[in-house]
Amino acid sequence: MHYKITTLVENAVYGRNLQAEHGLSLLIENGGYKILFDTGQSDLFIRNATLSGIDIAEVDFLILSHGHSDHTGGLRHFLTVNKKAPVICKQEALYRKFKDKRENGVIDPGLPDLSRFRFITGKTELVPGLFLFPDLPVINPEDTHFKRFFTQTPEGVVPDIFNDELAVALIAENTYSVLSACSHRGITNILRTIGKSFPGYTFKLLAGGFHIHNAQDEKFSIIADYLKNNLPEQIGICHCTGIDKYALFRQTFGDRVFYNYTGNTFYL
């Protein structure tokens, strides 16, 4: 099994024509399937896809990592352009969300026909070799990123501990790779959970956002200390990890670290 991953939206962009925004959207292609992981915050992912020769109407599945607007803001644009793909997420991803008092969830009063949605609660093999992990226990509470976030639950507005978050594992030839969009529940917690499912497999790639931009260096050290003993062959830094922390990852782990910018394509 081989994978091609195209970065349709990320905070940074290099090269002509494409544009960037604060958000994330990745297109995963494997075995004839096209799976979109998040939509960024607008229709920019569609415009970038078109410029890259990618037809969003052909996507087979949309996965939403969690309910924040920089990952779901393009949802209504996706549902307009693509008439077939189910939307895979946790039900909590559709709850209203706030940073302090600013609403930052799936802000769309015209939201959709729920018949397009498939809510999951447990480990799911979406297509052969691509697993979703919606149950992410907080093993190390020091590696969480909940501060200032709130969500509207049936019980009222409560501090958000991101029960809506999920991560992706890609399996190929006795290797596993992990894609995580924001890692609010902590990338080390996510890796512990996924790693237990694939004992004896080689850890090939970790890519995504770790939500430590502008955080104290102690947050970086928690992740770096874990990775020193569980080191993937490649580490793709992007989105809410921050350029400041990318520099620390590069300094610590050298050439195996790359920045995953808008327009970048990588292969597994």
C-alpha positions in Angstrom: 0.0 0.0 0.0 1.3 3.4 -1.0 0.0 6.8 0.0 0.3 10.3 -1.6 -0.5 13.2 0.7 -1.1 16.6 -0.8 -1.3 19.7 1.5 -4.1 21.8 0.1 -4.1 24.3 3.0 -1.6 25.2 5.7 -0.6 28.4 7.4 2.4 28.9 5.1 2.9 28.7 1.3 5.9 28.6 -1.0 5.8 28.9 -4.8 3.4 30.6 -7.2 -0.4 30.7 -7.5 -1.4 28.8 -4.4 -2.5 30.7 -1.2 -2.3 30.0 2.5 -4.6 30.6 5.5 -4.6 29.7 9.2 -6.0 26.2 8.8 -5.2 22.7 7.6 -6.5 20.4 4.8 -4.7 17.3 3.5 -5.7 15.0 0.6 -4.8 11.4 1.2 -4.7 9.1 -1.9 -4.3 5.3 -1.6 -5.5 2.3 -3.4 -7.8 4.2 -5.6 -9.4 6.2 -2.7 -9.3 9.9 -2.2 -9.8 11.0 1.4 -9.9 14.6 2.5 -8.6 15.3 6.1 -10.2 18.7 7.2 -11.2 21.6 5.0 -9.3 24.7 6.3 -11.3 27.7 7.2 -12.8 28.7 3.8 -13.2 27.5 0.2 -9.4 28.0 -0.3 -8.7 24.3 -0.2 -11.0 23.9 -3.3 -9.3 26.7 -5.2 -5.8 25.3 -4.4 -6.9 21.9 -5.4 -8.2 23.1 -8.7 -4.9 24.9 -9.4 -3.1 21.6 -8.6 -5.3 19.5 -11.0 -7.3 17.9 -8.2 -11.1 17.6 -8.5 -12.8 17.8 -5.0 -15.9 16.3 -6.5 -14.1 13.0 -6.8 -13.2 12.8 -3.1 -14.6 9.6 -1.5 -14.6 10.6 2.2 -14.2 13.7 4.2 -12.7 13.3 7.7 -13.1 16.1 10.3 -10.4 16.0 13.0 -12.4 18.2 15.4 -14.9 21.0 15.3 -12.8 24.2 15.2 -13.5 26.6 12.3 -10.0 26.5 10.9 -10.6 22.8 10.1 -14.3 22.8 9.3 -14.8 26.3 7.8 -14.8 24.8 4.3 -17.4 22.2 5.1 -20.4 23.8 3.4 -18.2 24.5 0.3 -17.2 20.9 0.2 -20.8 19.7 0.5 -21.8 22.0 -2.4 -19.0 20.8 -4.7 -18.9 17.1 -3.7 -22.3 15.3 -3.8 -21.2 11.8 -2.7 -18.6 11.7 0.1 -19.8 10.9 3.6 -18.4 13.2 6.4 -16.7 11.1 9.0 -16.3 12.6 12.5 -17.3 12.4 16.1 -20.8 13.7 16.9 -19.2 16.3 19.4 -17.5 18.0 16.4 -20.8 19.7 15.6 -21.2 21.2 19.1 -20.8 24.9 19.3 -17.2 25.9 20.3 -15.6 29.0 21.8 -12.2 30.4 22.4 -13.0 32.6 25.5 -16.2 34.2 24.2 -15.4 34.1 20.5 -17.3 31.4 18.7 -14.9 29.2 16.6 -16.8 26.0 15.8 -18.7 24.9 12.8 -20.3 28.3 12.4 -23.0 27.7 9.8 -26.6 28.1 10.5 -27.4 26.3 7.3 -25.6 23.2 8.3 -26.3 20.4 6.5 -28.3 17.4 6.0 -27.0 15.0 8.6 -27.6 12.1 6.3 -24.2 12.9 4.9 -22.6 12.4 8.3 -21.2 9.2 9.8 -20.4 9.6 13.5 -17.9 7.2 14.9 -16.9 6.4 18.5 -14.3 3.6 18.2 -11.3 2.6 16.1 -12.4 2.4 12.5 -10.7 1.1 9.4 -12.3 3.5 6.9 -10.6 2.0 3.8 -8.0 -0.7 3.7 -4.9 0.5 5.6 -6.4 3.8 6.9 -7.6 3.8 10.5 -9.4 6.4 12.5 -8.8 6.8 16.2 -11.6 8.7 17.9 -10.9 7.4 21.4 -7.8 9.2 22.6 -7.2 8.8 26.4 -5.2 11.5 28.1 -2.4 9.5 29.6 -0.1 12.5 30.3 -2.3 15.5 31.2 0.8 17.8 30.9 0.6 17.3 27.1 -2.9 18.8 26.6 -4.0 22.0 25.1 -7.4 23.0 26.5 -6.8 26.4 28.0 -9.4 29.1 27.1 -11.5 26.7 25.0 -15.2 25.9 25.7 -17.9 23.9 24.1 -21.7 23.9 24.2 -22.9 20.4 25.3 -26.4 19.2 26.1 -25.6 20.0 29.7 -24.5 23.6 28.9 -21.3 25.5 28.2 -18.3 23.6 29.7 -14.5 23.7 29.4 -13.6 21.9 26.2 -11.5 18.8 26.6 -11.8 17.9 22.9 -13.9 14.8 23.1 -14.5 15.5 19.4 -10.8 15.0 18.4 -9.7 12.1 16.2 -6.4 11.1 14.5 -5.5 9.0 11.5 -3.1 6.1 11.1 -1.8 4.9 7.7 -0.5 1.4 7.5 1.9 0.2 4.8 4.2 -2.8 4.8 4.6 -3.3 8.5 4.9 0.5 9.1 2.5 3.0 10.6 2.3 6.7 10.1 0.2 9.2 12.1 -1.6 12.3 10.9 -3.0 14.7 13.6 -4.6 18.0 12.9 -4.2 20.0 16.2 -3.5 17.4 18.9 -5.4 19.3 21.6 -5.5 16.0 23.6 -1.7 15.8 23.2 0.4 14.3 20.5 2.2 12.0 22.9 -1.2 10.7 24.1 -2.3 10.2 20.5 0.9 8.3 19.7 0.7 6.1 22.8 -2.8 5.1 21.8 -2.1 4.4 18.1 1.3 2.7 18.8 -0.4 0.1 21.0 -2.6 -0.9 18.1 0.4 -1.8 15.9 3.0 -3.5 18.0 6.2 -4.4 16.1 5.4 -2.0 13.3 8.0 0.6 12.3 7.0 4.2 13.0 7.5 5.8 9.6 6.0 9.3 9.7 4.4 11.8 12.1 2.8 14.8 10.5 0.4 17.5 11.7 -0.2 20.3 14.2 0.8 19.9 17.9 -0.8 23.1 19.2 2.4 24.5 20.9 2.9 27.7 18.9 3.9 30.4 21.4 3.7 27.8 24.2 6.4 27.6 26.8 9.4 25.4 25.8 8.3 22.9 28.5 5.4 21.9 26.2 8.0 21.2 23.4 10.2 19.3 25.8 7.3 16.9 26.7 6.9 16.0 23.1 10.6 15.9 22.3 11.4 13.7 25.3 8.7 11.2 24.2 9.9 11.2 20.6 13.5 10.5 21.5 12.4 7.1 22.7 9.7 6.6 19.9 11.3 8.4 16.9 9.6 8.2 13.5 11.7 8.2 10.3 10.1 11.6 9.4 8.4 14.4 11.3 6.3 16.8 9.3 5.6 20.0 11.3 2.8 22.3 10.4 -0.2 24.5 11.3 -0.5 25.1 15.1 2.9 23.7 15.9 4.4 27.1 15.0 7.5 28.1 13.1 9.2 28.8 16.4 8.8 25.2 17.5 9.6 23.9 14.1 13.1 25.4 14.6 13.4 23.5 17.9 12.3 20.2 16.3 14.8 20.7 13.5 17.5 21.5 16.0 16.7 18.5 18.0 16.0 15.9 15.4 17.8 17.2 12.3 17.1 16.3 8.7 14.2 13.9 9.5 12.1 17.0 10.3 10.4 19.0 7.5 7.9 21.8 7.3 4.7 20.8 5.6 3.5 23.9 3.8 0.6 24.5 1.4 1.3 22.8 -1.9 3.7 20.3 -0.4 3.2 16.6 -1.4 4.8 13.7 0.3 4.7 9.9 -0.2 4.6 6.8 2.0 
